[in-house]
């Protein structure tokens, strides 16, 4: 196998091993007190105690990580746990409740002060104040726990999406988290990589790095390992790499000289202002809803207090205190305290579920966008197909051969197109071997066997050439060649070339090239037929292009191969190559015209990448969900159309639009018309992806766009849902994306959209439940005060207002029914129709008019049944005229409040069952959510505790209920479910019409 790695012989002398330094500098800083850009790379390596050919050992890297710390910029210090807990009390509602506590304590003191000595009456302790404080503490604990869980989920997500770096450890290239890079590490750079630390280059091939983030220079900077003669500005240090920049072209290796705060970025970190996490659109809407509810309640409270003052007047301090407690009760009833925490937890849990299915969503708020996707633009290779590139055909001037075997296991052989032996066709055999040998040489991929399994390194298309060469032993025929220079592949050039010296022929140089056949053919003037080379004729060109069309129509991707002996042993002797006075050659990639000329065509290969079997079903599911699937590929139009047809993206006679045709659509209207109709794009460059995304977005589509290369990053970042490939994607693309596919599979995108819709549906479910329940509490307090005379909610011995439910009871209801049932609804199983409806528009409100109808309707029903239940146990009521029993008005009011308190709790539990769907009956999949029933059971047990534990009776103003009273409670509460079902029947009937 030919060694395709960068030649590192220049830095192999005078290097101290890492183990030597580990012993001598166990607890000391590494000795690098010189400017690395002015120091020879070998001297830098020696100073940092690393062999550039093997890198650090794992043990030494671990020691240095402990010594120097993680490769991270210093951030804001973590917030102590006690501060996080106290932050739970930083809420206007809590301030209001604390004010209520003070008022309750004052009222208790006044009552105790005015009590007649020796007489019974009054409370021994201010139970209202104590209970409010206890519930506030419990609420804060629950909020703290929920936030901690959400932070853990986000932290786990950050670990999944943590940037990675290729480094040389123990003589092998491995991928590690960027935070684990240490001084002295050897970083291996490739196109699309993010530079994770400052370092001194010691090898580079056509390396260009974008340093705009550090220097402001928009044009990528060419990099070379040569030692600088004098100190230069940051942007001119061509032999240095810097943290936070990105590789746009070429390859290289560098020794890390600085990590974390010791990098150039770290030196200016103090000028970087920390930004707070932006609230999600959902959280913003919830804040808005809470604000509206709060304002509405304040207005209602003012109106009620004003009416009471005018009609009854405030006779003493008790009336004022009771009125203020009424206002507090309305506020407590209105706002679901744990809404923000529940929302964050539900989103975090949903994101974790996606991660388990290979879709890693980097930001929680992206879940909302996912459920709204209307177009998914996807690469073909690896996403719609298996990405197991296999060469099946080799076409040369003398004919065509087949290569047996599939996948990356190098087991197979070369036979004739009809399966016959090639023993009697020596010319065809030698041409095929030459074609495969050239492809294996002009290659940056590698094939390794690890633990009995073949693993690929690099681009799958390149590796397929290596696999085919090993199957046919073509690699052995070219083993004497050693690479000395490279003109790398770019999406614009569509070809790559290397210059290699033949060690068996006195070191003479040869150019080996591969690329798109139609492109590479333009640089060829000769053709190899058997052992002879002759001029390439127009007829030859037409035959080759016709073969490309034929193979493309059969879904093969084609790659052409060519070569040219240079006839010299030194690059400086090649005609057209420029060098300076010292004989040094500038970047060879910039002199491709002198290299890639007068090439000799050897043949082409046909590469097949079979479609993923599961993708066809996923495409069909996307279409059912109103989501359009679009294929964007650099392949031949016929290949793209064939694969797209097989997957159901287009009909069999569907056509593909090429990049050249897109360039001709200079008018926006024409481009938008084309993108609204065409679902397959072929022979496109990365800039075309951006045009397609922007065009689709102008048509009000929510666009998901996949990408892997560095040039895909602009389109991925511009898309509403940028999707990076987790396996083949570059670090730059992963950082630009909102979601990463761990398996590079299109079906995973569709599954993520489905999960996004489920999460959004569940959010709407618990919002419908929470808000309707809290509105029910507000209506209960408001109408209980307004219609107190009709309902008998009065205390004849006292003047002023009598609230139907105490503030502590309302707090208990919120604590009991808001947290567990709402969280359980957040993990409700998906409904059957989740992928049978059109995508939601981002402009659609989370709480729309129909939901507000549900909320107000259910809230009114709750208030009515609660007040009816209280009325049935009060003297002078509207529905009953119960006489005052021996215990008097106060005991009767306690019993009535206990009834209303319990009815409201059970009404909200029935509402939890009813709120799982706007239209579907609650009895469909009634027991599918075990968590919800567990939450309901827990709430019932806790409510029984409040009613039947004596000391809690005093705290919450309750009394034990009789069996008949329980029948009344459950019967009245069940009306909420019945009323909801009746409304759904009417709505379904209206929907059908």
C-alpha positions, -999 to 999 in steps of 0.1 A, spaced: 0 0 0 14 34 -10 19 57 19 -3 87 12 6 107 44 25 139 43 62 134 41 75 143 76 112 134 71 122 171 75 114 170 112 126 137 123 160 147 136 170 158 171 136 150 188 132 140 224 106 115 233 76 125 254 85 99 281 118 116 286 102 150 292 75 134 314 103 122 338 123 155 338 94 179 339 69 161 361 56 192 378 71 220 357 57 241 328 68 229 294 99 249 283 87 271 254 100 306 260 107 314 223 85 327 195 76 294 177 72 312 143 109 322 144 120 288 156 126 257 135 98 231 138 123 204 150 134 227 178 98 235 188 91 197 189 122 192 211 113 220 235 78 205 239 90 170 242 72 154 214 81 132 184 61 146 154 60 112 139 43 95 168 28 123 188 23 122 226 17 89 244 -18 86 260 -2 86 295 18 118 288 -13 135 273 -33 126 304 -6 140 327 -4 173 307 -42 176 307 -41 175 345 -12 199 346 -25 225 321 -62 220 324 -88 216 296 -84 234 263 -112 259 270 -116 296 273 -123 308 308 -160 314 312 -182 329 339 -178 311 372 -205 285 379 -235 298 399 -234 282 434 -263 258 442 -275 280 470 -278 310 446 -297 288 421 -321 278 448 -327 314 459 -333 324 423 -364 303 425 -379 330 447 -370 358 422 -405 361 407 -432 387 410 -457 361 420 -435 349 448 -431 385 460 -468 388 460 -472 357 481 -445 369 505 -465 401 509 -496 379 515 -476 361 542 -467 394 559 -504 405 557 -515 371 572 -490 374 601 -502 410 608 -538 399 607 -530 371 632 -512 395 656 -541 419 654 -566 391 660 -546 378 690 -542 413 704 -579 419 702 -588 385 717 -606 386 751 -583 371 778 -593 336 787 -618 333 759 -614 308 731 -610 319 696 -583 327 671 -555 305 659 -526 295 681 -503 300 651 -505 320 619 -513 288 598 -520 307 566 -486 323 567 -468 291 577 -485 271 549 -477 298 523 -440 298 532 -439 260 533 -455 257 499 -432 284 485 -402 263 497 -416 231 482 -423 249 450 -388 263 449 -373 228 456 -394 213 427 -383 242 404 -347 237 414 -349 200 408 -366 205 374 -340 231 363 -311 209 375 -325 180 354 -328 203 324 -292 215 329 -280 179 330 -299 172 298 -283 202 281 -249 193 295 -253 158 281 -263 174 248 -232 196 248 -211 165 253 -227 148 223 -221 179 201 -186 187 216 -162 197 188 -135 171 181 -100 173 168 -77 148 150 -44 143 169 -15 119 167 -14 98 198 8 67 203 16 68 166 -20 67 155 -44 94 143 -74 95 167 -103 118 173 -106 134 207 -127 161 222 -112 195 216 -111 202 253 -86 173 257 -60 188 234 -28 196 253 5 215 246 28 193 226 0 174 208 3 169 171 -28 182 154 -38 166 120 -56 191 98 -78 185 68 -103 205 48 -133 215 69 -116 211 103 -118 237 129 -84 247 145 -87 239 182 -54 254 195 -24 276 186 4 256 170 35 255 149 32 239 114 58 213 105 41 198 74 15 213 49 1 205 15 -19 233 -2 -30 244 32 -53 274 34 -69 286 66 -97 312 71 -86 335 99 -113 362 97 -125 354 132 -91 364 146 -76 389 121 -106 402 102 -89 391 69 -117 377 47 -95 358 23 -81 324 35 -44 325 42 -19 301 26 2 282 52 37 268 50 60 252 76 90 274 67 106 293 96 100 331 95 131 353 93 116 381 114 87 387 137 55 394 119 19 404 126 -6 378 135 -21 376 100 13 372 84 25 343 105 22 317 77 38 289 97 14 292 127 -22 280 132 -46 297 156 -75 286 177 -109 295 164 -99 295 127 -109 268 101 -92 249 72 -107 257 38 -83 237 17 -54 212 19 -39 192 47 -13 198 74 2 189 108 12 212 136 26 210 171 3 226 197 21 255 214 -8 270 233 -42 259 246 -72 275 264 -64 310 277 -28 307 264 -39 310 228 -43 342 208 -80 340 212 -75 335 250 -55 367 252 -84 387 240 -110 367 258 -115 395 284 -129 416 255 -155 390 247 -188 397 265 -207 367 278 -242 364 264 -271 350 283 -290 321 269 -318 334 247 -353 324 257 -370 301 233 -401 313 213 -422 291 234 -408 306 266 -414 341 253 -450 332 245 -455 317 279 -441 349 295 -465 368 274 -495 346 284 -485 349 321 -482 386 317 -516 389 301 -532 366 328 -515 387 355 -528 420 341 -563 405 337 -563 393 373 -550 426 386 -578 444 367 -604 419 381 -590 423 416 -592 461 414 -628 459 401 -638 435 428 -621 455 456 -636 488 443 -671 472 442 -667 458 477 -655 492 490 -685 510 474 -712 485 483 -701 473 518 -672 495 528 -643 486 549 -652 488 586 -620 478 601 -585 464 595 -598 429 591 -619 440 561 -588 455 544 -567 424 552 -594 401 538 -597 421 507 -560 421 501 -559 383 507 -587 381 480 -564 399 455 -536 376 464 -559 346 459 -568 357 425 -531 361 416 -522 327 430 -550 311 410 -541 328 377 -505 319 370 -491 284 367 -459 289 387 -439 259 373 -447 265 337 -412 277 326 -395 249 344 -419 222 330 -415 236 295 -377 234 297 -378 198 311 -402 186 284 -380 201 256 -349 186 272 -365 151 275 -376 153 239 -341 162 227 -327 133 247 -351 109 230 -340 123 196 -304 117 206 -311 81 213 -324 78 178 -292 94 163 -306 129 158 -286 153 180 -304 186 183 -279 213 196 -304 238 208 -337 231 226 -357 257 207 -348 240 174 -374 213 183 -401 238 175 -387 244 140 -382 207 134 -419 201 137 -426 228 112 -403 216 84 -420 217 50 -389 209 28 -360 185 34 -331 191 11 -307 162 13 -274 151 -1 -275 117 -19 -244 100 -9 -245 85 25 -278 101 34 -302 87 9 -278 59 1 -257 35 22 -224 53 16 -207 20 10 -192 30 -23 -183 0 -44 -165 -1 -78 -183 -26 -100 -172 -15 -135 -139 -4 -150 -142 9 -186 -110 13 -207 -103 19 -244 -102 -19 -250 -135 -28 -232 -152 -32 -199 -146 -54 -168 -165 -61 -136 -151 -62 -100 -169 -86 -77 -175 -82 -40 -194 -54 -22 -187 -30 6 -152 -22 20 -139 -57 25 -111 -61 -1 -123 -95 -13 -132 -100 -49 -117 -103 -84 -117 -88 -119 -137 -106 -146 -150 -97 -180 -183 -78 -184 -200 -112 -192 -183 -129 -162 -156 -145 -184 -119 -148 -175 -95 -121 -187 -67 -145 -194 -70 -141 -232 -75 -103 -230 -41 -90 -217 -46 -55 -231 -80 -50 -213 -65 -64 -181 -35 -42 -181 -56 -11 -189 -80 -19 -160 -51 -25 -136 -35 8 -146 -68 27 -141 -73 13 -106 -36 19 -98 -38 55 -108 -70 59 -87 -54 44 -56 -24 67 -59 -43 100 -65 -61 94 -32 -63 108 3 -83 79 17 -71 48 36 -84 14 45 -76 -2 79 -84 -34 97 -92 -28 133 -102 -58 155 -111 -79 125 -133 -52 109 -124 -31 79 -127 7 86 -123 35 62 -105 68 67 -115 96 44 -139 100 16 -159 68 8 -155 73 -30 -117 75 -26 -116 45 -4 -136 25 -30 -107 29 -54 -83 16 -27 -105 -14 -21 -108 -22 -58 -70 -19 -62 -64 -43 -33 -90 -68 -47 -71 -69 -80 -36 -63 -65 -32 -32 -87 -18 -14 -56 12 -37 -56 21 -28 -91 24 9 -81 39 4 -46 72 19 -57 57 54 -61 60 79 -32 40 111 -31 60 143 -31 33 169 -39 -5 173 -43 -30 195 -60 -60 188 -39 -96 182 -50 -121 211 -46 -157 212 -55 -149 239 -81 -121 219 -98 -138 185 -96 -104 167 -98 -72 161 -79 -37 153 -88 -5 141 -71 31 141 -81 49 109 -71 85 97 -76 92 63 -89 118 48 -65 124 19 -90 132 43 -119 158 66 -104 132 89 -87 116 101 -119 83 120 -114 48 112 -126 15 130 -123 -15 109 -114 -49 125 -117 -86 115 -111 -118 134 -114 -152 138 -131 -146 122 -165 -161 151 -185 -138 175 -166 -107 154 -166 -110 147 -203 -105 184 -210 -69 181 -197 -61 149 -216 -44 150 -251 -34 113 -253 -49 79 -245 -33 46 -234 -43 16 -254 -26 -16 -243 11 -9 -240 9 20 -264 0 57 -261 -16 76 -290 -33 109 -295 -68 113 -281 -92 118 -311 -126 135 -311 -141 100 -317 -124 88 -285 -139 117 -266 -174 111 -279 -171 74 -270 -160 82 -235 -188 107 -229 -213 83 -243 -201 57 -218 -204 82 -190 -241 88 -200 -247 50 -202 -232 43 -168 -249 73 -152 -283 61 -165 -276 28 -147 -270 48 -114 -232 45 -115 -211 74 -104 -181 77 -127 -145 88 -121 -119 92 -148 -82 84 -143 -52 98 -162 -14 102 -158 17 119 -173 53 110 -168 73 142 -162 106 128 -172 125 147 -145 135 139 -109 130 174 -95 99 195 -95 119 226 -103 128 210 -136 92 206 -147 84 231 -175 61 259 -163 69 254 -126 80 286 -109 106 288 -81 125 315 -63 161 324 -65 169 298 -38 152 271 -59 123 268 -35 89 261 -51 59 281 -40 26 263 -33 22 237 -60 -16 239 -58 -13 274 -73 5 260 -103 -20 233 -113 -20 245 -149 16 234 -153 9 200 -137 -25 190 -151 -18 193 -188 -11 169 -217 -25 140 -195 -28 104 -208 -63 89 -204 -64 54 -190 -100 47 -183 -129 53 -158 -146 34 -130 -183 30 -123 -191 33 -86 -224 23 -72 -238 34 -38 -271 15 -33 -301 34 -18 -309 27 18 -339 4 19 -356 23 47 -354 57 30 -382 49 5 -406 45 34 -393 76 50 -398 96 18 -434 83 16 -440 93 52 -426 128 46 -449 132 16 -479 121 37 -469 148 63 -469 175 36 -431 176 36 -413 178 2 -381 157 -2 -354 173 -24 -322 156 -35 -291 178 -41 -260 160 -54 -228 166 -74 -235 134 -94 -245 131 -130 -281 141 -137 -291 107 -149 -277 90 -118 -295 115 -96 -328 110 -114 -325 72 -112 -318 71 -75 -345 97 -68 -370 77 -88 -361 45 -69 -367 63 -36 -400 79 -47 -387 115 -46 -398 120 -82 -418 100 -108 -399 77 -132 -399 102 -160 -388 130 -136 -358 152 -146 -330 168 -126 -319 204 -128 -281 210 -131 -259 236 -116 -253 252 -150 -291 255 -155 -295 271 -121 -268 297 -131 -289 306 -161 -319 315 -139 -307 350 -130 -342 363 -123 -355 355 -88 -390 348 -101 -378 322 -126 -355 306 -99 -384 305 -75 -407 289 -101 -380 262 -108 -373 254 -72 -411 251 -65 -414 224 -92 -380 206 -93 -370 181 -66 -337 168 -79 -306 189 -85 -274 174 -100 -239 186 -108 -243 214 -83 -216 233 -64 -220 243 -27 -230 279 -37 -260 264 -55 -272 249 -23 -274 284 -8 -294 297 -38 -318 268 -35 -323 273 3 -329 310 -1 -353 305 -30 -374 279 -10 -374 303 20 -388 331 -1 -417 308 -8 -424 306 29 -410 271 33 -393 259 65 -362 243 50 -340 216 64 -307 213 46 -280 186 50 -243 192 45 -209 178 53 -182 198 36 -168 231 47 -184 248 16 -218 235 27 -216 255 59 -233 287 45 -263 268 32 -265 248 64 -264 279 85 -289 298 64 -314 269 64 -341 270 91 -329 235 102 -292 230 93 -283 193 95 -247 182 96 -234 147 89 -220 132 121 -198 106 104 -186 124 72 -193 160 83 -165 185 89 -163 204 122 -171 237 105 -204 223 92 -212 207 126 -207 240 143 -230 258 117 -258 232 120 -287 231 145 -288 193 143 -263 165 137 -271 131 123 -251 105 141 -258 79 114 -259 102 83 -293 88 74 -322 106 58 -347 85 77 -333 99 109 -343 134 97 -379 123 91 -379 106 125 -366 138 141 -394 158 124 -419 133 137 -405 136 172 -405 174 169 -442 173 160 -449 150 190 -431 173 214 -449 203 201 -483 185 203 -475 175 239 -465 211 248 -499 222 235 -516 195 256 -501 205 289 -506 242 281 -543 235 274 -544 217 307 -525 241 328 -541 273 315 -577 259 316 -571 247 352 -558 280 363 -585 299 346 -610 276 364 -594 287 397 -597 324 388 -633 320 377 -641 301 409 -627 329 431 -641 357 410 -677 344 406 -676 331 442 -671 366 455 -694 383 429 -723 358 436 -715 352 472 -750 363 483 -767 339 459 -744 309 468 -744 315 506 -707 320 507 -710 345 536 -702 345 573 -731 363 591 -710 370 622 -684 390 602 -685 419 578 -664 422 546 -655 397 519 -655 359 523 -633 342 497 -646 308 484 -612 292 486 -582 301 507 -549 312 492 -532 282 508 -558 259 491 -552 275 457 -514 271 462 -518 235 472 -540 228 440 -513 244 418 -485 224 436 -506 192 433 -519 194 398 -495 216 379 -462 197 382 -466 159 379 -496 157 355 -482 184 332 -448 167 331 -465 134 324 -484 150 295 -451 162 281 -441 126 274 -475 115 260 -472 89 232 -476 102 197 -511 102 180 -518 83 148 -523 114 128 -490 131 138 -475 126 103 -508 128 84 -512 166 85 -495 196 69 -466 213 86 -474 240 111 -464 275 101 -439 293 124 -463 323 124 -490 301 139 -496 309 176 -489 282 201 -521 291 219 -545 298 190 -581 308 191 -594 273 192 -572 265 223 -584 297 240 -619 285 234 -610 252 251 -594 270 280 -622 294 287 -649 267 282 -633 242 306 -624 270 331 -661 281 333 -673 245 337 -647 240 365 -659 271 383 -696 262 380 -692 227 393 -670 238 422 -693 266 433 -724 242 430 -706 217 452 -699 245 478 -735 258 475 -749 223 483 -732 225 518 -741 260 527 -772 276 543 -790 300 521 -776 286 489 -790 288 454 -795 250 449 -801 240 485 -813 258 516 -795 238 542 -801 248 577 -773 259 600 -762 228 620 -751 227 656 -715 236 647 -725 269 633 -716 290 602 -678 286 605 -678 248 605 -703 248 576 -680 271 556 -650 248 563 -669 219 550 -681 238 519 -646 250 512 -633 214 516 -659 203 491 -650 231 466 -613 225 472 -616 187 465 -640 192 435 -615 216 419 -586 191 424 -605 162 409 -619 185 381 -584 193 371 -574 156 371 -603 148 348 -592 178 328 -557 162 325 -574 132 308 -595 154 286 -568 178 275 -547 152 256 -565 161 224 -584 190 210 -607 168 189 -600 131 197 -620 115 225 -602 111 258 -612 74 257 -591 67 227 -558 54 241 -570 61 276 -543 41 294 -515 46 269 -497 71 292 -487 52 324 -469 83 337 -501 104 336 -520 78 356 -492 76 380 -493 114 384 -531 113 389 -528 86 415 -501 106 434 -523 137 434 -553 118 448 -532 103 476 -518 137 486 -553 153 485 -566 126 509 -537 134 532 -547 170 533 -583 161 542 -578 134 567 -545 143 586 -557 164 615 -528 189 617 -531 196 580 -569 204 585 -559 234 605 -531 244 580 -553 242 549 -588 249 564 -602 215 556 -623 188 574 -629 151 567 -656 144 542 -684 118 543 -689 90 518 -719 109 503 -698 140 500 -672 120 480 -698 108 456 -709 144 451 -673 156 446 -664 130 420 -697 132 403 -695 170 399 -658 169 389 -666 143 362 -688 169 345 -656 185 332 -648 154 313 -684 150 301 -686 186 289 -652 183 271 -664 151 253 -696 169 242 -676 199 229 -653 175 209 -683 157 194 -697 191 181 -662 202 168 -657 169 150 -691 172 134 -683 208 123 -649 196 110 -666 170 88 -689 195 73 
